[in-house]
Structures are given as C-alpha cells and as structure tokens.
C-alpha cells in the first residue's frame, strides 16, 4: 500500500537531481582557471521530470540494490553557455555561485516535501 507513493519518488528524484547538478557546478568552479574548459550543466529538473512521464523509478548503485532499475538518470550533462574568457575558459564564477544557490534551494525543497509527506503519513496512521 505504501510502496508506491509518488510524492516520495518525486522528492527522491528532486534531491538526486540537485546532488548531481551540485557536483557538475563544483567541477565547473574547480576548473575556472583551466584554459579551454567549457562549463557544463544539467537539464532543469522540471523539464526532465516532464519528459519522463511523471515517473521517478529508483536507481541502483550496484546490482540487486533495493530492487531498483540499473539505468541512467533522465538528466544528462550538456555544455552550458560559455562566458567568453580570453584564455578560452567559459566559466563565470558568479554564474556558478548563483546556480549553486538555486541547487541548494531545490534540495531544501525536496527535503521539505519529504518531511511534509512523512508528517501526513504519520498523522494518517495515528502516530503524529
């Protein structure tokens, strides 16, 4: 009965997306002085979620883990718009910092959705 609650799947997908996007942003910032490096980004969660048919299957990190599907995430990295640095590096630290704040908000939103859903579930079971 509780194994297929979409609100938990969505919160999990949002948190996973935020974590992966944060890793890409951190890599961009780490390569801010690398000549010729072009910044990367991940498709927005809303766009990726709409393209998956509103399903967020669990993804495994190793074979047989949690009975999930061993598949790639629906959001793939792509080259972001370069900022045009003289050494050919397209990373703008200011833009990356703004993206990092946006990702933190997305992650916080995912946690708030999860906590709220847990509260509703506990209340419905009489354990609030």
N, C-alpha and C positions, 0 to 999 in steps of 0.2 A: 504494500500500500504506500509506504513512504519512500520506496526505492526509486520512484520516477517523478520526483518533484522538479519541475523545470526551473523554479526560482533558484535552487541550489546549483543546478547546472549552469545557469546564466551567471551567477555570482562567481563560480569557479572559472568560467571562461573569461570573465572580465579581469579577474585577478591574474590569471595566467598571461593574458594579453598584456596587461600592464607590466608584469615582470619581464616579459620578453622585450617589450619596447624599451624599458629602462636599460636593459643590457645593451641594446643597439645604441641608445643615446650615450651611454657610458663609453662605448667603443669609439663613437664619433668624437667625444671630448678628449679621450686619450690620444687620438690621432690628429688633434687640432694643429700640430706643427709638422705633420708628415707631408712632405711635398707630393702633390698629385693625388692625395687622398680625397675621395668624394664621400660626403656624408650619406648615410643610409637611414631609412625609416621603415616603419611597418604600417600597413594599411590600417586605417581607423577601425576601432572595434565595431562601431555601428555598421559600417559598410561590410565588414567581414561577417558579422552576425546575420545581416540581412541576406547575404549570399549563401548562407548555409542552410536556409530553410528553418531558422529558429531552433535548430538542434545543436547541442553542445556535448558531443559524446566525450566520455572520459578517455584520456590518452595515457598509455602506459609508458613508463621509463625503461622497463625491461619486460621480457617475455612472460606472460602469465600474471603480471602485476595487476591486482584489483579487477581482473576480468575485463579490462578495457580494450580499446582498439589501438593497435600499433600503427598509427597513421600520423602524417604530418599535420601541423596546425593549419587552419584555413588562412592564416595571415602570413604572407611571405615578405621578406625584406625586399626593398627596392631602393634604387639610388634616389636620394632626395634632391631637391633643387639646390644647386651649388650657389655659394655667395660670391664667388669671383675674387679670390685672393691672388696676389701677384705670383706666388710660388705654385699656383695650380691647385691649392688646397681649397676645398669648398666649405669647410666647417666654420660656422659662426657660433662662438661660444655663447653669445647672448641668446640666439635662437634655440640652442640645445638646452640652455638653462630653463627657458620658458617651456620647452617640451617636457623637461623633467618635472616641472611643477604640475603640468597637465596630467602626466602619468601618475604622480602621487595622488592627485585628486581622483583619478579613475580607480586607483587601488583602494583608496579610502571609501569610495562609493560602493565598490564591490563588497568590502567588509561590512559596511552599514547595511546593505541589502541582506547579506548572510545573517548578521546578528538579528535583524528585524524578523526574518523568516524563522529563525530558531525561536525567538520570543513568541511568535504567533503559534508555532507548532507546540511549544511547551504549554502555552495557555490552553490550546485546544485539547491537550491531553490532561489538563487539570494539574499541571506541575509548575505553574507560573510562579 
